[in-house]
Amino acid sequence: MDELDKLNRLSQSHGALQPGKGMVSGVIALSLAILCFLGVLAFHWPEYLTTPQLRQSYSVELIRKLLFWSLVLSGSIALFNVIRGRVRWLAFASFALIGLSLALGGHKVPVDSDFPDHTPYIGLDWFILDLLGSTLIFIFIEKLFALRKDQPVFRAEWQTDFHHFIVNHMLVGFVLLATNLLVHKLFGWASNDGVRGWVQQLNFWVALFLIILVADLVQYWTHRAYHEIPVLWRLHAVHHSVKSMDWLAGSRQHILELLITRTMVLAPIYLLGFSKDVIDAYIIVVGFQAVFNHANVSVRLGPLRYLIVTPNFHHWHHSQDQEALDRNYAAHFAFLDHLFGTAVQSDRPWPERYGVLGDYVPDGFLKQVAFPFTWKG
């Protein structure tokens, strides 16, 4: 019980992990053990816990090897900490999860691929892969090019954003199903075979530029509406309530806003009939920019910042500074804000404070889900 109490206190805390005492390596070992356990569960029930689109893309054997070596690495780190007498309670927690994973079959679990199409699912595999990829890539980048060097990985309110990250990834199946239904229901009548045929014949790079431009035009006006229409601001204020910018900050987003925005952006993509290769490339671009532009990195890109959205450009959008309120709406192309007169104009390179002016959005995932319906402002 004492170990569980320590784990609970650790999950509720924030601040820098002191190096040399085993906390950094202990958290890495425990995190890997948790992801391995979730991976084993996904192997057991792939029809309910994995994303159909991802199942068609990755190699099961490659995932098995990744799972095996992650178990080995987690166990090795935990054993090292036990031998050194450092944070043994963290090591024992890792061992418990590794043991449970192995008891359930570990990396050798047979995977059944014979199940009906359109089975309801949650995106556990998407959550695991995105969390692993994001932490490996963006935490490294943030440490290498940190804007605020004193900001720890586990900064204040990280738990709230991580809860948003979990839910928005787990509900990927529901979001995709709902947005596809809404797009076809609301905009299916406007589809034109001639236009779709022309778009599909475009050069790949031309089509990629076009899909990003079209999506960003829709994103710009949708985003602007969230700021200028009070009932929509109730939803969007949740996203703006984050007070520290890092790779996890962009995950703070109300589920209804996620549905509305994705529906609006997917509509022209569907109507114009872009090819699967172009859409897949666009998803990679939007996924990277969405995380990178919230990251705690000192990146401005010189004159290029007037053309494309950079962390500097988007940090200003999240600022409480007066000159930044209701500015910098674009997600990909900064020139849209300069074109429509909504670009931030400031002599300072970076904003001072982030968050909602007045700080009236509560912290905590459930409170933020309820906020748009309970706020009296």
PATOR-549951 format. One record per residue (C-alpha): x negated, y, z negated; residue in three letters. Coordinates in steps of 0.25 Angstrom, whole numbers, plus 5000, padded with zeros to 4 digits. Layout:
N
XYZala;...
REM end
This chain:
377
500050005000met;498850094997asp;498350075011glu;499750105017leu;499850235009asp;498450275014lys;498950255028leu;500150335026asn;499450445020arg;498450445032leu;499550445042ser;500150565035gln;498850645034ser;498150735044his;496750795045gly;495350755049ala;494850615047leu;493550625040gln;492450545047pro;491550445041gly;492650395031lys;493250295040gly;494550375042met;494350405057val;493950255060ser;495050205051gly;496150285058val;495550235072ile;495650095067ala;497050105062leu;497550175074ser;496950075083leu;497549965074ala;498950025075ile;498850045090leu;498449895091cys;499549845083phe;500549925091leu;499849875104gly;500149725099val;501549765096leu;501649815111ala;501049685116phe;502149605108his;503349685113trp;502949755126pro;504349765131glu;504749855120tyr;503449925116leu;502749955129thr;503050055141thr;503349985154pro;502550085162gln;501350055154leu;501549905154arg;501349915169gln;500149995168ser;499149935158tyr;498449805157ser;498949715146val;497549645145glu;496849785144leu;497849825133ile;497449695126arg;496049725126lys;496249865121leu;497149805110leu;496049705106phe;494849805106trp;495749905098ser;496049795087leu;494549765087val;494149915086leu;495149945075ser;494749825067gly;493249855068ser;493449995064ile;494249955052ala;493249845048leu;492149945049phe;492850035039asn;493149925030val;491649885030ile;491250035027arg;492350045017gly;493050165024arg;494550185023val;494850035022arg;496350055021trp;496350105035leu;495549985039ala;496449895033phe;497649955039ala;496949935053ser;496649795049phe;498149765045ala;498649815059leu;497549745067ile;497949615059gly;499349635062leu;499049665077ser;498249535078leu;499349455070ala;500249505081leu;499349455092gly;498449565094gly;497949585109his;498349445112lys;499849465112val;500549415124pro;501249515132val;502649485138asp;502949565150ser;504249495154asp;505349585148phe;506549665155pro;506249795161asp;506849925154his;506649865141thr;506649975130pro;505250005125tyr;504450105117ile;503050145122gly;502150085111leu;501050055122asp;501150205127trp;501050255113phe;499850165110ile;499050195123leu;499350345123asp;498950355108leu;497650285111leu;497350355123gly;497750495118ser;496950475105thr;495650425112leu;495750535123ile;496250655116phe;495650645102ile;494350635109phe;494550755117ile;495050835106glu;493850805097lys;492950835109leu;493650965113phe;494351005101ala;495051145101leu;495351145086arg;494151065080lys;494651055066asp;495950985070gln;495950845066pro;496550725074val;497550705063phe;497950855062arg;499250895055ala;500550845060glu;499850735069trp;500850635063gln;502050705069thr;501450715083asp;501050565082phe;502450535079his;502850605091his;501850535099phe;502350395094ile;503750425097val;503650495110asn;502750375115his;503550265109met;504850325116leu;504150335129val;505150225135gly;506350305130phe;505850435135val;505550375149leu;506850315150leu;507650435145ala;506850535155thr;507050435167asn;508550425164leu;508650575162leu;507850615175val;508650515184his;509950555178lys;509750705178leu;508850725190phe;509050595199gly;510050665208trp;508950765213ala;507950655218ser;507550675233asn;506950555240asp;506250655250gly;505550735240val;505150605232arg;504550545245gly;503750675248trp;503250685233val;502850535234gln;502050555246gln;501150665240leu;499650655237asn;499450595223phe;498750725218trp;499750815224val;500850735218ala;500250735205leu;500050885205phe;501550905209leu;502050815198ile;501250885188ile;501751025193leu;503150985194val;503150915180ala;502451035174asp;503451135181leu;504551055174val;503751045161gln;503551195161tyr;504951235162trp;505451125153thr;504351165143his;504751315144arg;506251275142ala;505851205129tyr;505251345124his;506351435129glu;507651355126ile;507851345111pro;508551205111val;507351145119leu;506351225110trp;506851145098arg;506351015105leu;505051075110his;504651145096ala;504351005091val;503250995101his;502751135098his;502751115083ser;501351045083val;500351135076lys;499051065081ser;498751035095met;498050895099asp;498350775108trp;499450735099leu;500250865098ala;500850845112gly;501650725106ser;502450815097arg;503750815106gln;505250795103his;505750675110ile;506850755117leu;505850855123glu;505050735128leu;506350685135leu;506750815141ile;505350855146thr;505050725152arg;506450725159thr;506250855165met;504850825170val;505150685175leu;506350745183ala;505550815194pro;504550695194ile;505650595197tyr;506350685207leu;505050715215leu;504750565215gly;503250565211phe;502550435213ser;502150345201lys;500650375203asp;500950525202val;501850515190ile;500850425183asp;499750525185ala;500650635180tyr;500950555168ile;499450545165ile;499250695167val;500450745159val;500050645148gly;498650695147phe;499050845148gln;500150825137ala;499150775127val;497850855131phe;498550985131asn;498950975117his;497550925113ala;496650995103asn;495651025114val;494951155118ser;495251145133val;495651265142arg;495051225155leu;494651375159gly;495451425171pro;496151295173leu;496951315161arg;497751415170tyr;498151295179leu;498351175170ile;498851155156val;497651135146thr;497651115131pro;497351265129asn;498651295138phe;499551205130his;498951235116his;499451385119trp;500851325122his;500851265108his;500351395101ser;501151475091gln;500351595096asp;501251705101gln;500651715115glu;500851565117ala;502351555113leu;503151485125asp;501951485134arg;501151375142asn;502251285146tyr;501551205157ala;501051065154ala;500151045166his;499951165174phe;499651295166ala;499851385179phe;501351365177leu;501351445164asp;500551555171his;501551545183leu;502751565174phe;502151665165gly;502151575152thr;500651555150ala;499951595137val;499151725138gln;498151735127ser;496751785124asp;496451675115arg;496051535121pro;496851455111trp;498051465102pro;497951475087glu;499251405082arg;500151295087tyr;501551255084gly;502951315084val;503051465080leu;503651455066gly;503251315064asp;504751265062tyr;504651125068val;504451025057pro;503350925056asp;503650775058gly;504150695069phe;505550665065leu;505750805060lys;505350855074gln;506250765081val;507350815073ala;506950965074phe;507651005087pro;508950965081phe;508751025067thr;508051155069trp;508851275065lys;507951375072gly;
REM end
